[in-house]
Amino acid sequence: MSVGIKLMVEVLDHYRGPDHKFRWLMAFAEKASDKTREGWPSREVMVRRTRKSAARVSNIGSELAGDGLLRPVGRGGRHRGYTRYILLPAA
């Protein structure tokens, strides 16, 4: 299991947005690689960690990408798996 401890600390130290986005970023960082900053936690994990619906979890990821915090590197969707993201460095 890859645990992004450094990424989790980065989110804790630098992210100051809404709680639902903070929970999403922490869940993502938990499953991401500290080396590559890339992650793709399952929707089930994200739902459990954020306490949001599966549809909302997907929307939050898109919102964070729009906020400039994530970069999509693979598209999810029907029969294509989950969207993968890279957590961009904190400014």
Secondary structure in CASP SS format (residue, H / E / C, confidence):
PFRMAT SS
TARGET T0000
AUTHOR 0000-0000-0000
METHOD secondary structure of the structure
MODEL  1
M C 1.00
S C 1.00
V C 1.00
G C 1.00
I H 1.00
K H 1.00
L H 1.00
M H 1.00
V H 1.00
E H 1.00
V H 1.00
L H 1.00
D H 1.00
H H 1.00
Y C 1.00
R C 1.00
G C 1.00
P C 1.00
D H 1.00
H H 1.00
K H 1.00
F H 1.00
R H 1.00
W H 1.00
L H 1.00
M H 1.00
A H 1.00
F H 1.00
A H 1.00
E H 1.00
K H 1.00
A C 1.00
S C 1.00
D C 1.00
K C 1.00
T C 1.00
R C 1.00
E E 1.00
G E 1.00
W C 1.00
P C 1.00
S C 1.00
R H 1.00
E H 1.00
V H 1.00
M H 1.00
V H 1.00
R H 1.00
R H 1.00
T H 1.00
R C 1.00
K C 1.00
S C 1.00
A H 1.00
A H 1.00
R H 1.00
V H 1.00
S H 1.00
N H 1.00
I H 1.00
G H 1.00
S H 1.00
E H 1.00
L H 1.00
A H 1.00
G H 1.00
D C 1.00
G C 1.00
L C 1.00
L E 1.00
R E 1.00
P E 1.00
V E 1.00
G E 1.00
R C 1.00
G C 1.00
G E 1.00
R C 1.00
H C 1.00
R C 1.00
G E 1.00
Y C 1.00
T C 1.00
R E 1.00
Y E 1.00
I E 1.00
L E 1.00
L C 1.00
P C 1.00
A C 1.00
A C 1.00
END
